[in-house]
Amino acid sequence: MRPRVAYSTHAPSPSNKFVYNVAASYIAKGRVYDPSTHVFQFNPYNRVQPPKGGRGKAPRPESGQDAFFVSRLGAVPGEVALGVADGVGGWMDSGVDPADFSHAFCDYMAAAAVAAAATMRGTGRPLTARQLMQLGYEAVCHDPAIKAGGSTAVVGLLTAEGLLEVANLGDSGFILLRLNGVHASSEPQTHAFNTPYQLSVVPPSMLLRAATFGGAQLMDQPRDAEVTRHRLRHGDVIVFASDGLWDNLFNQDVLRIVSRTMAQNGAWASTERGVQVAPDLRPYTTQGENTTSGAPCPTLQSLLATEIVSAAKSASVNRKLDGPFAKEVKKYYPQEIWRGGKEDDICAVVVLVSEEEAPVKAKL
């Protein structure tokens, strides 16, 4: 049992620092989901290995055509870059594995985020989410191992001052939850039904064929991404995810899961003044041991990620309860019958924001 605590919604203090507690969960389409193994806990002290073009397929999480990254942002302690990319499945018709593009894309963005200090020195300006997407895309386009493919992308940057910048291209997206409410969320970018904006590498032969016989290839650019900025607060929860989640869970479904999990663990609590946040979230965000078994206890951020992905996975195979995708089918094709969810790869990256007292520097 966790100790009783006093809850508050104090305003950010200039002497405090923002800490981003990040975890991810994922599962490929058609695979059995195991929350104990299909989970990633971000450690800002782990080194990001730079990708090597033409190196062949590196070990990947069991996330199918979905990919994600979480990394430090430059040399500033505590700043984080993250993103989710969803490989476009239509490339399989051309004999291309969409996972090659999405996973390489995330690897390159992670490496570019770590090297952000050098980029900033060259331009004199902070790296933006759209620029990070551009850097990753350019690297993929110059990777000899990526002959073709495409992906949607949502990229977020979290600064030491408690600011979030998001660049979203396509139908992946994010939601920002605050005190039992939806504070902000992205809208999908689509050319037509089930045809999202996407970054692509298209072989010259396909471009020539399209020019000769008609038709077009979808080749959106990072500049087409929608950019939003948000000031964060202590206790906020941000969810970045592929359409495998958003096609199966409504925003209110995600809110209910997060609210229940936060309340059950004592991080959010209902008081006479409404929902309040525990002033110190460190007991919930650091990994401890089970006093009975000695096994590591999951952090609150990893629990949030696995609860969300587990619910999306269950909804995707439910043939009776209509989800967001079924609603869209009925909207665009009233004559079609689509019941239940939509099976797909699912990937979610969850950020639990905490505000902590900055260490006092001793006077010399």
Summary of the structure (lengths in Angstrom):
residues: 364
radius of gyration: 20.8
end to end distance: 42.7
largest distance: 76.1
contacts: 1217
relative contact order: 0.18
helix: 29%
strand: 27%
